Amino acid sequence: MYEETYDIAIVGAGHAGCEAALACARLGLKTIVFTVSVNSIALMPCNPSVGGSSKGHLVRELDALGGEMGKNIDKTFIQSKMLNRSKGPAVHSLRAQADKAEYSKTMRQVLENQENLTIKQAEVSELILNKNNEACGVKIYTGCVYNTKAVVLCTGTYLRARCLCGEAITYTGPNGLQAANHLTESLEKAGIELVRFKTGTPARMDGRTVDYSKMTEQSGDERIVPFSFSTDPELIQKEQVKCYLTYTNEKTHEIIRNNLDRSPIYAGIIEGTGPRYCPSIEDKVVRFADKERHQLFIEPEGLSTNEVYIGGMSSSMPEDVQIEMYRTVPGLENCKIVRNAYAIEYDCINPRQLYPTLEFKKIKNLFAGGQFNGSSGYEEAAAQGLIAGINAAMSVLGKEKIIIDRSQGYIGVLIDDLVTKENHEPYRMMTSRAEYRLLLRQDNADLRLRKTGYEVGLVSKEEYEKVLLKEKQINEEIERLKNTYVGTSKKVTDFLTANNSTGLKSGSSLYELISRPELDYYLIAPIDSERIDLPEDIREQVNINIKYAGYIDKQIRQVEAFKKMEEKKIPNDLDYNEISGLRLEARQKLITYSPVSIGQASRISGVSPADISVLLVYLKTKYSESVIK
Ligand SMILES: Cc1cc2nc3c(=O)[nH]c(=O)nc-3n(C[C@H](O)[C@H](O)[C@H](O)COP(=O)(O)OP(=O)(O)OC[C@H]3O[C@@H](n4cnc5c(N)ncnc54)[C@H](O)[C@@H]3O)c2cc1C
């Protein structure tokens, strides 16, 4: 049979696979990426948007590390909005509506023009392991073999996929694309544990049949903020499309209740577990029976199509029920369905089989990213794909793999939750999952992660130096405000009165004034005569760091305590059966999860603080300080 040799093989060119492939090729490794259809590169089979609450954070962090998604959406968005502006900066999140076709086409062009990268349309049917149980290649359905030094699995929603629309079941991937039906068996033979998950999507309507006059218009921001720290904001200010808001009603809910027996979910036909935080409309009607209406977000799929996406109404009801239920919605009375809503089931892994580097614990040089790891969402997928790609490259280059921890980024929270917590459904990121979210804001992702991207080799020296300069300017401006005092002059007194702020009895630093709830860095400009004109992103940092100084300091202290526990490493050959005093449940969980640190061990459910103390004592007696640290 024909054989070829590469450094790394990426199975999948979805949001995870694209990031993994680009990272490996950009780090100089000969990389091949497989997809069942080159037309599905970076396909958006569900919502036509990137970002949103907490997902915007992931995209910014991915961009800071040298990933592609942020740049790609800045080139292909059709509407952009900063969400939660009325709330604190920790939950500000960018969300951009994408032109789906352009998003996929543009990402494909980036991959096609990437040095060291080969794209292959073929179904990978087998994982090849060497005698040391290390990943060393893949075989495709034709029998051809691709020898490599590492493999990254990013198969998304395609493994043994089946799509359900009422009683109609098709054994395809999303959008009728070919499913990947052969690899699962090979992975199970390799001892990989697979689970069955499901997700769903709403119908797409012909926009010409939608009456927008019955809906509420939703516009983008006047001043557009880019996702990528490398995008010049001046270059992306443009006309934007509208989205629309409408609601279901009691008539919609009645039709659904009357047909629950025909829903594959409620008829028990669907085996896979779905995302609680992305429920189908059937689930919403059943679980929130008291709610009179559910919000729907009507989103255009692109500029070169009339298709519109009915956000908030995903379903797997039979087509006749779909037509009836959608037409009860104000504005959709005469709608024509272009694509039916459907649910998709697919194989993915239980991610506890992975280290926080996203390498399999039992199979060296095999990495995994995206929906295949039990997550849900383009952004979650892309973030994991980048980390899995970087670490596969580090493994081939013989360099240290990277772990982003919970105090460094949402990417760290995402991966740690996946590999440490019990996930019985597709994992979706939320700001509430990030305990250090005041430090992990979307506005400072570059200050947190550019250094790591530079050290890995994905961020240029120029980009890194830009951040170092930004950091310096922020600190200098804060120092200046701490050491710049204003007195009780008429100008200052009038200014304070005009801003309903208490007058001064004696001098005060500008820093102190900014800390007042009713004032901020922008407002005090008239009484800050020495101020130089700094870029908006620096002014934003200065303002946030002063306004939230107390909370930020408190979180920094919490992170220091967290880091201490993370630094206490657990040797991966530790035999938990040897440790007396550990409770049975804890022993079993520690064996199953084999945590890399005391910090990770303490987050495993079923492992109590008492168990952690027993473990710490044992490690101290058994291993020298240097091993544990
Ligand atoms: C119907 C549907 C509804 C969804 N609903 C939501 C939702 O409501 N909310 C949400 O957040 N996310 C939703 N998603 C999920 C979202 O699409 C995914 O999270 C995202 O696309 C995952 O990206 P990925 O890169 O992991 O996988 P995908 O984007 O699925 O890409 C997988 C890639 O792997 C390739 N591939 C797979 N197996 C093989 C093989 N053996 N050989 C070669 N190539 C292979 C495919 O060709 C494809 O390129 C939905 C997805 C679908 C399909």
The ligand as an SDF file (V2000), in Angstrom:
LIG
                    3D

 53 58  0  0  0  0  0  0  0  0999 V2000
  -26.2610   19.8420   14.3510 C   0  0  0  0  0  0  0  0  0  0  0  0
  -25.2850   20.5620   15.2080 C   0  0  0  0  0  0  0  0  0  0  0  0
  -25.7490   21.3720   16.1900 C   0  0  0  0  0  0  0  0  0  0  0  0
  -24.8620   22.0440   17.0220 C   0  0  0  0  0  0  0  0  0  0  0  0
  -25.3610   22.8320   17.9900 N   0  0  0  0  0  0  0  0  0  0  0  0
  -24.5040   23.5110   18.7680 C   0  0  0  0  0  0  0  0  0  0  0  0
  -24.9970   24.3850   19.7550 C   0  0  0  0  0  0  0  0  0  0  0  0
  -26.1770   24.5230   19.8880 O   0  0  0  0  0  0  0  0  0  0  0  0
  -24.1220   25.0640   20.5300 N   0  0  0  0  0  0  0  0  0  0  0  0
  -22.7910   24.9100   20.3570 C   0  0  0  0  0  0  0  0  0  0  0  0
  -22.0520   25.5290   21.0860 O   0  0  0  0  0  0  0  0  0  0  0  0
  -22.2820   24.0810   19.4280 N   0  0  0  0  0  0  0  0  0  0  0  0
  -23.1380   23.3910   18.6450 C   0  0  0  0  0  0  0  0  0  0  0  0
  -22.6600   22.5590   17.7090 N   0  0  0  0  0  0  0  0  0  0  0  0
  -21.3220   22.2070   17.8280 C   0  0  0  0  0  0  0  0  0  0  0  0
  -20.3360   22.9110   17.0200 C   0  0  0  0  0  0  0  0  0  0  0  0
  -20.6000   22.8030   15.7600 O   0  0  0  0  0  0  0  0  0  0  0  0
  -19.0920   22.2320   17.3190 C   0  0  0  0  0  0  0  0  0  0  0  0
  -18.8360   22.5110   18.6310 O   0  0  0  0  0  0  0  0  0  0  0  0
  -17.8880   22.5910   16.5540 C   0  0  0  0  0  0  0  0  0  0  0  0
  -18.1160   22.5560   15.1930 O   0  0  0  0  0  0  0  0  0  0  0  0
  -16.8540   21.6070   16.9680 C   0  0  0  0  0  0  0  0  0  0  0  0
  -15.7070   21.8190   16.2750 O   0  0  0  0  0  0  0  0  0  0  0  0
  -14.7010   20.6070   16.0550 P   0  0  0  0  0  0  0  0  0  0  0  0
  -13.5490   21.1450   15.3340 O   0  0  0  0  0  0  0  0  0  0  0  0
  -14.4620   19.9040   17.3210 O   0  0  0  0  0  0  0  0  0  0  0  0
  -15.4850   19.5860   15.1590 O   0  0  0  0  0  0  0  0  0  0  0  0
  -16.2950   19.7770   13.7040 P   0  0  0  0  0  0  0  0  0  0  0  0
  -16.4750   21.1610   13.4950 O   0  0  0  0  0  0  0  0  0  0  0  0
  -17.4120   18.8400   13.8680 O   0  0  0  0  0  0  0  0  0  0  0  0
  -15.1960   19.2070   12.7100 O   0  0  0  0  0  0  0  0  0  0  0  0
  -14.8010   17.8780   12.6850 C   0  0  0  0  0  0  0  0  0  0  0  0
  -13.8940   17.6620   11.5000 C   0  0  0  0  0  0  0  0  0  0  0  0
  -13.4020   16.3400   11.5630 O   0  0  0  0  0  0  0  0  0  0  0  0
  -13.4790   15.7260   10.2890 C   0  0  0  0  0  0  0  0  0  0  0  0
  -13.5030   14.2930   10.5550 N   0  0  0  0  0  0  0  0  0  0  0  0
  -14.1860   13.6560   11.5400 C   0  0  0  0  0  0  0  0  0  0  0  0
  -13.8900   12.3430   11.5470 N   0  0  0  0  0  0  0  0  0  0  0  0
  -12.9870   12.1550   10.5560 C   0  0  0  0  0  0  0  0  0  0  0  0
  -12.2800   11.0160   10.0550 C   0  0  0  0  0  0  0  0  0  0  0  0
  -12.4190    9.8140   10.6150 N   0  0  0  0  0  0  0  0  0  0  0  0
  -11.4430   11.1860    9.0110 N   0  0  0  0  0  0  0  0  0  0  0  0
  -11.2620   12.4210    8.4570 C   0  0  0  0  0  0  0  0  0  0  0  0
  -11.8940   13.5460    8.8870 N   0  0  0  0  0  0  0  0  0  0  0  0
  -12.7340   13.3980    9.9120 C   0  0  0  0  0  0  0  0  0  0  0  0
  -14.6700   16.3540    9.6350 C   0  0  0  0  0  0  0  0  0  0  0  0
  -14.5940   16.2800    8.2480 O   0  0  0  0  0  0  0  0  0  0  0  0
  -14.5410   17.8040   10.1310 C   0  0  0  0  0  0  0  0  0  0  0  0
  -13.6440   18.4830    9.2940 O   0  0  0  0  0  0  0  0  0  0  0  0
  -23.5000   21.8760   16.8560 C   0  0  0  0  0  0  0  0  0  0  0  0
  -23.0240   21.0470   15.8480 C   0  0  0  0  0  0  0  0  0  0  0  0
  -23.9050   20.4080   15.0320 C   0  0  0  0  0  0  0  0  0  0  0  0
  -23.4110   19.5100   13.9760 C   0  0  0  0  0  0  0  0  0  0  0  0
  1  2  1  0
  2  3  1  0
  2 52  2  0
  3  4  2  0
  4  5  1  0
  4 50  1  0
  5  6  2  0
  6  7  1  0
  6 13  1  0
  7  8  2  0
  7  9  1  0
  9 10  1  0
 10 11  2  0
 10 12  1  0
 12 13  2  0
 13 14  1  0
 14 15  1  0
 14 50  1  0
 15 16  1  0
 16 17  1  0
 16 18  1  0
 18 19  1  0
 18 20  1  0
 20 21  1  0
 20 22  1  0
 22 23  1  0
 23 24  1  0
 24 25  2  0
 24 26  1  0
 24 27  1  0
 27 28  1  0
 28 29  2  0
 28 30  1  0
 28 31  1  0
 31 32  1  0
 32 33  1  0
 33 34  1  0
 33 48  1  0
 34 35  1  0
 35 36  1  0
 35 46  1  0
 36 37  1  0
 36 45  1  0
 37 38  2  0
 38 39  1  0
 39 40  1  0
 39 45  2  0
 40 41  1  0
 40 42  2  0
 42 43  1  0
 43 44  2  0
 44 45  1  0
 46 47  1  0
 46 48  1  0
 48 49  1  0
 50 51  2  0
 51 52  1  0
 52 53  1  0
M  END
$$$$
